Amino acid sequence: MITWKFPVCLSLVAASCLVARTGVAAETPAAAAQITLDAAQVGAPISKYIYGQFIEHLGRCIYGGIWAEMLQDRKFFYAVNAKESPWQSVGGAEAVTMAREAAFVGDHTPQVALAGEGQPRGLKQDHLALRPGKAYVGRIWLAGTPEAAPVAISLVWGADARERQTVTVKTLGPDFVKFPLRFVCGGKTDDGRLEIVAQGRGSFRVGTVSLMPADNIHGMRADTMALLKQLGAPVYRWPGGNFVSGYNWKDGIGDPDRRPPRKNPAWQGIEPNDFGLDEFMSYCRWLGTDPYITVNSGLGDARNAVEEVEYANGSAATPMGAWRARNGHPQPYGVKFWSIGNEMYGNWQLGHMTQDKYVEKHNQFAEAMRAVDPHLQLVAVGDAGKWSEVMLERCADHMDFISEHFYCQEKPDLAAHVAQIPDAVRRKVEAHRDYRARLASLKGRDIRVAMDEWNYWYGPQVFGELGTRYFLKDALGIAAGLNEMARNSDLVFMANYAQTVNVIGCIKTSKTAAAFETTGLVLELYRHHFGTLPVATTATGGLYAEGAWSADHKSLTVAIVNPSLHPVDVALHVSGTQLAGRGQRWQIAGNDPQAFNDPDQPPNVRIVKDTVKLTGDQVEISACSVTLLQLKVR
């Protein structure tokens, strides 16, 4: 046995002072806890896919989080001046009407009737966050009578006439033409605007308009993408979620400006269809991650799913593959992971049906999709209990994995709050171990679990629809959940934290900044530094602990969660190997379980790294902490 000592992060006096502010009772120090690791007892390799993520067309996850578009309703789903519209007319309400005949995209197109020199008319959008020296790029589609020109498109950051930059379109015709936009902002404001006006005669129409920071990455926010790269998630599930059951993937293909805007079928707001399958693939390729696509088995049919598989994976000689090639992507994407539907057991799901009918539908989808690409790895809709059991009884030969979802709310007691996540993982795993023991349909099969959605979900919506904030106490629960998944590495193949950005996400954004939530720090830490070969681990004293070898067996990692308001003395017993007496420590800790990070403020919660020298006779684990030790072996 080798033991060592770490500095205390929280004094008992500070802990006692927390009661009034957090509502969590400070506990008295417990007797020394114990963690025992047998490095000779090695479990199944931990799948890298337990560090996956999920993105859905909901709230500000994609639009306002990942996607760099700054303008709201850029395709004019709502009429200019309508209460739902971010667009207002310039020159009076009568200046703009919505033309339905020959609309550029969607149901109608803004048409501006001009009144002559000295009477600018057009439309504008306010509340843009602009920063000095930053470049912004975009495009606008315009048509009109010749006498309506010129049209001035201006980015405005102040009241002075000099606090704007203008792109002038000097000629117009009856057909829509796309014009590029580029501006460099000269000041800082959170209430900038884009103006589109003219002072001629006749009229002009605006098809669509787009504005993004010039540093966007294939249309995606550079700040968000930098954090996602740092996160290093190996797989992303898309596009839903409840959204997928009313989504037609073909709406998101082709010229982005010609893709129809739709009402989001499952959530609030408008779906502009700017981020579709091709953009998702660009996103995954830039991040170096595996794509995982869910097909619509709610209101959708098998033919639509087959065509989606062919678009993604078919050669350019197939009808859908040829369409992909015409859109600039001649080589097949080779998407391996596909889920047939989302939460079809729930009456909240579009297309919900009885399980008997859904079993038939699942099998029909699976056979049709595999006929296009026999190499697909298919994930079936699961829900531990009768639903999962019946799916495994009647669809086992039509799936490779089965999904499970769970969300936890808030509990006032810190330890109880943390315990919810590992307890939920354990219940799901135990159910599937029972199925394996009882169901004849599983004999000789290894159908593992994809924990497709898992997280805490509670609290005010600070970051848009379902944009809840996370705290240090939530980070502890996520870490304890990862420990439980590693402990059951023979059964849990994939886990996709839901969701990634803003919407119950591990990254939060404002209009101009992005930051890791406390939960994002845990996911990053485990992804990059936890081992891959779990070892037999037991813990006492209220701790959550799990040990794992690195892939090369040169170091032993130990992840420890202390869900209490006091430090804990831990006796660490290691057998089956000999430690070298040195290593690294990463820690996420604080004296306030309610500590959080905000994108517009310096971080309150960080990952702190230092070196470890093994001395003394005990380990002192900081209060309210996640500690990851990477210990060299001889």
Secondary structure as UniProt FT lines:
FT   HELIX           12..22
FT   STRAND          33..42
FT   HELIX           48..51
FT   STRAND          52..54
FT   TURN            59..60
FT   TURN            64..66
FT   TURN            74..75
FT   TURN            80..81
FT   TURN            83..84
FT   STRAND          87..90
FT   HELIX           93..95
FT   STRAND          96..99
FT   TURN            101..102
FT   STRAND          109..113
FT   TURN            117..118
FT   STRAND          121..130
FT   TURN            132..133
FT   STRAND          135..144
FT   HELIX           146..148
FT   STRAND          151..156
FT   TURN            161..162
FT   STRAND          164..169
FT   STRAND          177..184
FT   STRAND          189..198
FT   STRAND          203..213
FT   TURN            214..215
FT   TURN            218..219
FT   HELIX           222..231
FT   STRAND          235..238
FT   HELIX           242..246
FT   HELIX           249..252
FT   HELIX           256..258
FT   STRAND          262..263
FT   STRAND          270..271
FT   HELIX           277..287
FT   STRAND          290..295
FT   HELIX           302..313
FT   TURN            316..317
FT   HELIX           319..326
FT   TURN            327..328
FT   STRAND          337..340
FT   TURN            344..345
FT   TURN            347..348
FT   TURN            350..351
FT   HELIX           355..372
FT   TURN            374..375
FT   STRAND          377..380
FT   TURN            384..385
FT   HELIX           386..395
FT   HELIX           396..398
FT   STRAND          401..408
FT   HELIX           414..438
FT   HELIX           440..442
FT   TURN            443..444
FT   STRAND          448..456
FT   TURN            462..463
FT   TURN            465..466
FT   HELIX           472..487
FT   TURN            488..491
FT   STRAND          492..498
FT   TURN            503..504
FT   STRAND          507..509
FT   STRAND          514..516
FT   HELIX           518..529
FT   STRAND          533..539
FT   TURN            541..542
FT   STRAND          544..549
FT   TURN            551..552
FT   STRAND          555..562
FT   STRAND          568..575
FT   STRAND          579..589
FT   TURN            593..594
FT   TURN            599..600
FT   STRAND          608..613
FT   STRAND          619..621
FT   STRAND          625..633
//
